[in-house]
Amino acid sequence: MIPVSVIVMTRDEAVNLPACLAPLGAFAQVFVVDSGSTDGTAEIAAAHGATVVPFRWDGGYPKKKQWCLDHLPFTGDWVLFVDADERLSDALVAEIAALMAEGRRHAGYYVDGRPVFLGRELRFGACNRKLVLFDRRRARFPIVPDLDVARMWEVEGHYQPEIDGTVGRLRAPLRHADDKPLAAWFDRHNRYSDWEAALRVDGRMDALIARERGGRRWLKRLLAVLPLRPTAVFLHGYVLRLGFLDGAAGFHHALARAFYHWQIDVKIRAQRVSRPRRPCGPARRPAP
């Protein structure tokens, strides 16, 4: 068994969970941390041999990922976070197994996510990169003050754990294949854009970006101030990263990503417009 504890966080993921859990049998532990699903998610997880752990968010900190690190009964020190709509390939499982067999390793590892869009696994275009494999003794998710954000949810937002040590990158990608209707993708990213806009409008995102490492920090700072950002995001994915080679699916994926960044920008503008304005003229002294 690969000495890694896999954590899958769920809420009503019966559609995605079987394909997610299928490749995880080689790992020492598989936890499905479930937030009150009503669609049979917990039963599916138990049928696949996973340990089901109920979770109920109390509206504060820690949020779900850090709660898992604090409370799950781990038998080892290495953990791997996998979303229910993500699938590990045989190559990725083998790479993690080989890594665990080595005596020397980094404290954490990034994994590239390879999206499946409109039924096609995209070979080109933009992809995400997440720090999901790490030594839990040397990792912690920072507290980000975001409880005021509308439609806030129980899981930490789009930020990485803080790692005490060096960080590497795995070669094999993590397949991102949501089997829910496409509307779920737009609903999820609409909620993400609420969160990101709220943090950008008052500078909280700047502090979060400052925690990033190396080139990621500078790229995110550049993206934050880039004019015509949605257009730039589309051209980056569709032209620079050769997304056009994925045909129609590549075009629509690049367009959907651009639309996500347009949502962020227009929500920032809406928040600024709705703020009460201060009087422009000099303050008058009260009459004697």
RAUR-V69958 format. One record per residue. N is the residue number from 0. RES is the residue in one small letter. SS is DSSP state (H for helix, E for strand, C for the rest). PHI is phi in radians with two decimals (none if undefined). BURIAL is 1 if it has 16 or more other ideal C-beta (glycine too) atoms within 10 Angstrom, else 0. Layout:
BEGIN
N,RES,SS,PHI,BURIAL
N,RES,SS,PHI,BURIAL
END
This chain:
BEGIN
0,m,C,none,0
1,i,E,-1.28,1
2,p,E,-1.34,0
3,v,E,-2.37,1
4,s,E,-1.71,1
5,v,E,-1.62,1
6,i,E,-2.06,1
7,v,E,-2.04,1
8,m,E,-1.66,1
9,t,E,-2.37,1
10,r,C,-2.74,1
11,d,C,0.93,1
12,e,C,-2.07,1
13,a,H,-1.05,1
14,v,H,-1.19,1
15,n,H,-1.61,1
16,l,H,-1.11,1
17,p,H,-0.99,0
18,a,H,-1.18,0
19,c,H,-1.21,1
20,l,H,-1.37,1
21,a,H,-0.94,0
22,p,H,-1.45,1
23,l,H,-1.66,1
24,g,H,-1.14,0
25,a,H,-1.45,1
26,f,E,-1.61,1
27,a,E,-1.09,0
28,q,E,-2.45,1
29,v,E,-2.31,1
30,f,E,-1.85,1
31,v,E,-1.91,1
32,v,E,-1.71,1
33,d,E,-1.91,1
34,s,C,-1.80,1
35,g,C,1.16,0
36,s,C,-1.08,1
37,t,C,-2.08,0
38,d,C,-1.92,0
39,g,C,1.59,0
40,t,H,-0.99,1
41,a,H,-1.10,1
42,e,H,-1.16,0
43,i,H,-1.12,1
44,a,H,-1.08,1
45,a,H,-1.11,0
46,a,H,-1.13,0
47,h,C,-1.60,1
48,g,C,1.51,0
49,a,C,-1.38,1
50,t,E,-1.52,0
51,v,E,-1.59,1
52,v,E,-2.11,1
53,p,E,-1.27,0
54,f,C,-2.39,1
55,r,C,-2.35,0
56,w,C,-1.27,0
57,d,C,-1.63,0
58,g,C,1.52,0
59,g,C,-2.26,0
60,y,C,-1.93,0
61,p,C,-1.34,1
62,k,C,-1.45,1
63,k,H,-1.13,1
64,k,H,-1.13,1
65,q,H,-1.17,1
66,w,H,-1.02,1
67,c,H,-1.05,1
68,l,H,-1.11,1
69,d,H,-1.44,0
70,h,H,-2.13,0
71,l,C,-1.26,1
72,p,C,-1.43,0
73,f,C,-1.24,1
74,t,C,-1.72,0
75,g,C,-2.40,1
76,d,C,-1.82,0
77,w,E,-1.72,1
78,v,E,-2.23,1
79,l,E,-2.33,1
80,f,E,-1.55,1
81,v,C,-2.26,1
82,d,C,-1.30,1
83,a,C,-1.11,1
84,d,C,-1.70,1
85,e,E,-1.96,1
86,r,E,-2.29,1
87,l,E,-1.45,1
88,s,C,-1.42,0
89,d,H,-1.03,0
90,a,H,-1.13,0
91,l,H,-1.22,1
92,v,H,-1.05,1
93,a,H,-1.14,0
94,e,H,-1.17,1
95,i,H,-1.16,1
96,a,H,-1.06,0
97,a,H,-1.14,0
98,l,H,-1.12,1
99,m,H,-1.20,1
100,a,H,-1.36,0
101,e,C,-1.37,0
102,g,C,-1.41,0
103,r,C,-1.96,0
104,r,C,-2.75,1
105,h,C,-1.24,1
106,a,C,-1.42,0
107,g,E,-2.81,1
108,y,E,-2.47,1
109,y,E,-1.42,1
110,v,E,-2.30,1
111,d,E,-1.39,1
112,g,E,-1.64,0
113,r,E,-1.88,1
114,p,E,-1.34,1
115,v,E,-1.92,1
116,f,E,-2.34,1
117,l,C,0.94,0
118,g,C,1.38,0
119,r,E,-2.12,0
120,e,E,-1.34,0
121,l,C,-1.41,1
122,r,C,-1.63,0
123,f,C,-2.22,1
124,g,C,1.36,1
125,a,C,-1.34,1
126,c,C,-2.35,1
127,n,E,-1.69,0
128,r,E,-2.35,0
129,k,E,-2.21,1
130,l,E,-1.62,1
131,v,E,-2.04,1
132,l,E,-2.04,1
133,f,E,-2.83,1
134,d,E,-1.37,1
135,r,H,-1.13,1
136,r,H,-1.25,0
137,r,H,-2.11,0
138,a,E,-2.42,1
139,r,E,-2.76,1
140,f,C,-1.46,1
141,p,C,-1.19,0
142,i,C,-1.43,0
143,v,C,-1.89,1
144,p,C,-1.23,0
145,d,C,-2.36,1
146,l,C,-1.21,0
147,d,C,-1.47,0
148,v,C,-1.26,1
149,a,C,-1.04,0
150,r,C,0.99,0
151,m,C,-1.11,1
152,w,C,-2.18,1
153,e,C,-1.44,1
154,v,C,-1.75,0
155,e,C,-0.93,1
156,g,C,-1.31,1
157,h,C,-1.41,0
158,y,C,-2.58,1
159,q,C,-1.65,1
160,p,C,-1.21,1
161,e,E,-1.45,0
162,i,E,-2.00,1
163,d,C,-1.58,0
164,g,C,2.49,0
165,t,C,-1.39,0
166,v,E,-2.23,0
167,g,E,-1.99,0
168,r,E,-2.49,0
169,l,C,-1.45,1
170,r,C,-1.43,0
171,a,C,-1.30,1
172,p,C,-1.47,1
173,l,E,-1.84,1
174,r,E,-1.36,1
175,h,E,-1.90,1
176,a,C,-2.33,1
177,d,C,-1.36,1
178,d,C,-1.55,1
179,k,C,-1.32,0
180,p,C,-1.02,0
181,l,H,-1.01,0
182,a,H,-1.01,0
183,a,H,-1.15,0
184,w,H,-1.09,1
185,f,H,-1.19,0
186,d,H,-1.13,0
187,r,H,-1.12,0
188,h,H,-1.30,1
189,n,H,-1.13,0
190,r,H,-1.20,1
191,y,H,-1.03,1
192,s,H,-1.19,1
193,d,H,-1.00,1
194,w,H,-1.12,1
195,e,H,-1.19,1
196,a,H,-1.10,1
197,a,H,-1.08,1
198,l,H,-1.35,1
199,r,H,-1.38,1
200,v,H,-1.18,1
201,d,C,-2.09,0
202,g,C,1.61,0
203,r,H,-1.12,0
204,m,H,-1.15,1
205,d,H,-1.06,0
206,a,H,-1.16,0
207,l,H,-1.22,1
208,i,H,-1.12,1
209,a,C,-1.09,0
210,r,C,-1.42,0
211,e,C,-1.17,0
212,r,C,-1.84,0
213,g,H,0.90,0
214,g,H,-1.12,0
215,r,H,-1.06,0
216,r,H,-1.10,0
217,w,H,-1.26,0
218,l,H,-1.14,0
219,k,H,-1.23,0
220,r,H,-1.16,0
221,l,H,-1.13,0
222,l,H,-1.09,0
223,a,H,-1.16,0
224,v,H,-1.93,0
225,l,C,-1.18,0
226,p,C,-1.25,0
227,l,C,0.89,0
228,r,H,-1.01,1
229,p,H,-1.01,1
230,t,H,-1.12,0
231,a,H,-1.10,1
232,v,H,-1.12,1
233,f,H,-1.10,1
234,l,H,-1.14,0
235,h,H,-1.09,1
236,g,H,-1.32,1
237,y,H,-1.50,1
238,v,H,-1.84,0
239,l,H,-1.11,0
240,r,C,-1.65,1
241,l,C,1.09,0
242,g,H,-1.06,1
243,f,H,-1.12,0
244,l,H,-1.27,0
245,d,H,-1.59,1
246,g,H,1.20,0
247,a,H,-1.08,0
248,a,H,-1.10,1
249,g,H,-1.14,1
250,f,H,-1.12,1
251,h,H,-1.23,1
252,h,H,-1.17,1
253,a,H,-1.10,1
254,l,H,-1.19,1
255,a,H,-1.13,1
256,r,H,-1.14,1
257,a,H,-1.11,1
258,f,H,-1.10,1
259,y,H,-1.07,1
260,h,H,-1.25,1
261,w,H,-1.11,1
262,q,H,-1.01,1
263,i,H,-1.04,1
264,d,H,-1.11,0
265,v,H,-1.26,0
266,k,H,-1.25,1
267,i,H,-1.08,1
268,r,H,-1.07,0
269,a,H,-1.11,0
270,q,H,-1.17,0
271,r,H,-1.21,0
272,v,H,-1.16,0
273,s,H,-1.40,0
274,r,C,-1.20,0
275,p,C,-1.13,0
276,r,C,-1.55,0
277,r,C,-1.42,0
278,p,C,-1.08,0
279,c,C,-1.44,0
280,g,C,-1.33,0
281,p,C,-1.19,0
282,a,C,-1.17,0
283,r,C,-1.52,0
284,r,C,-1.38,0
285,p,C,-1.13,0
286,a,C,-1.13,0
287,p,C,-1.18,0
END
